[in-house]
Amino acid sequence: MKKHLIDSIKMLAVMTVVTGVLYPLFMTLVANIVFPNQATGSLIKIDGRVVGSKLIGQKFSSDKYFWPRPSATGYNPLPSGGSNYGPTSDTLKHLVEIRKADFIRLNDLPANTQVPSDMLYASGSGLDPDISPEAAELQIDRVARARGFHAGETKVLRELVKARIETPQLGFLGEPRVNVLLLNIALDSMDVNRE
């Protein structure tokens, strides 16, 4: 019995080192060689300073920026998750009505505007970095007004959004989407070039 216990402890120590230390180190090394950007979190840097990750949504509330979809976690990646409200939830229905009214009012849209669902519902993680092209399109006029664009420059802004549309992965996985962080970074660089 004592010999089996000692053998079990030795095996536990060996497997802990193999699966808890050596394997993770090996996989980290391979990931950094094969996918260096993704292995470090797909971080976006401007002038050597990290401004966000391409993979994690973040809050933009200024009228000068395109807004991301709502977040049930307040864009905090640590407690990532959805609200868990079901389709029959009165709370969810009330939240959607508020979000729709706010989106229409803040973007100065007609009252009967069809607001894309991604601007009404939080994603399952609460951190989705993308919005639909339709959601970006509905925000163009607000962003243009806030940045002082002239009527002719709004077309340039529409072209910027169109250029930022990402196609479904492998051509069939997911929907066309626009990464909000990358769009807003391009928007800021466009503003610098206008001045």
N, C-alpha and C positions, 0 to 999 in steps of 0.2 A: 504493500500500500504506500509506504513512504517513498519507494523508488518511483512509482507512478506519479506521485505528487511532484517530486523533483523534476521528472521528465516533462510533466505538464508545464511547470514554471519555466523550464528552459525553452520549451517550444513557444510559450507565450512571449518570452523575451525576444526570441529570434523573429517570430512573425511580427511583433511590434516594430522592430527595427526595419524589417523588409517592407512591410506594408505601410508603416507610419512614417518612415524616414526615407529609405532608399527609393521606393516607387514614386512618392510625390516629388522628390528632388529630380529624378530622371524625367518624369512627365513635364515638370516645370522647365527643365533644360531643353527638351524637345520642342515644347510650345514656344519658347523664346527664340529658338532657331527657325522653326517652320512658320510660325505666326507671331512675329515680334510685336506688332501693334495690338493685336487682339489679346495676347497674353498679359499685356500690361493695362488692360481695361479700355482700349480704344480711346485714349485720352486725347483731347484736342488742346493744342498749345498755341498761344499767340505771344510772340516776343519772349519765348521761353517760360511763359506763365500758363499753368493749366487753367482753362476756362470751363471745362466740363468733359463729359464723355459722350461719344457718339451713341452709346447704348443706353443711356439713362436720361429720362426726361427731367427737365428742370423748369422752375417757374420763371416766366416772363410776364410781368403784369403791366408794364409801361405800354402806352398806346403806340410807341415808336417801334414796337416789336410784334412779331407774330406770336400768338399765344398757343401753348400746347394744349393737349386734351386735359380734362380735369384729373386730379389725383386724389385718391382716397387716403393717401398717407402724407399729404402735404409735400410731395416730392422728396420725402426722406427715404433713402434707399435701405436703411436698417430694418424698419418694420414693413418691408415691401409686401403689398397685398391689396386685394380689393376690399370693397366695403361689405361684401357678403350679403347685400340686400337682394332679395329674390324678386322675380318679375311681378309678383303680386304685392310687393311692399309699398305701403302708402308713403313711407319716407323717401324711397327711391323716386316714386312718381312726383313728389313735391320737389325734390332736388332737380330732377330733369326739367320741370316747369320753370323753376328759378333760373337754371343755367340757360335755357332757351330764351327766356325773356331778357336776361342780361346780355347774352350774345347778340341778339337782335338790336337791343337798345344801344349798347356800347359800340357796335359797328355801324350804327345808323342805317339799318336795313329795313325794308318794308315788313310790316307785321306778319305777312303771310309767307315769309321766307322759310324754305325747308332747310333747317339747320342740320348738318351732317351729324350722325349719331356719335362720332368720335368727339364732338364738342359737347355732348350731353352726358355721356357715360364715361366713368373712369375705366381704365384698362384693368385687367386682372391683377397686374403687378402694381398698378398705381404709378408706374414709372415709364410708360411708353414714350419713347422720344419722337415718335412720328405722328403726323396728322394726315388726313386725306388731302389730295389736291383741291377738292371742293372746299374744304375748311380753310385752306390757305387762300384760295381765291376770294372767299367772302370777307377776308380781313384786309385785302389790298387797299381799298379806299381809305380805311381808318389809318393804316400805317402811312399811306401817302400824305394824308392831311397832317398827321402828327409830325412828319418829317419835313413838311413844307414843300412837297413836290408840286410842280406845276402840272396842269392838265396833260401836257404831252409826255411828262416823265412817268406818269402812271403806267403807260405802255411798257416802259423799261422795267418797271417793277413786276409787271405781269410776265415778262420774258424771264426775269430772274427766278420767279416761282416755277415757271415751266421748266427751266433748266435744272432745277433742283428736284424734280420728280424722279424718284427711284422706282424701277420696274419690279414686279414680283421676282423673288429669288428663283433662279433656274427657269424663269419665264412662266411659272405656274403656281408657285407657293406664295400665298398672301395676295395683297392688293397693292396697286400703285400707292406711294406714300411720299411724304416730304419730311425730312429730318428738320425739326424746328431749330435746334441749336445751329446746325450748319447753314440754314437759311438766314438766321439772324446774324451770323458772322459775315456772310456774304453781303447782307444788307448794310452792316456797319462799314465794310470795306468799300461798298458802292458810295456811301455817304462821304467817305474820305476823298474818293476820286472826284466827287461833284464839287468839292470846295476848292 
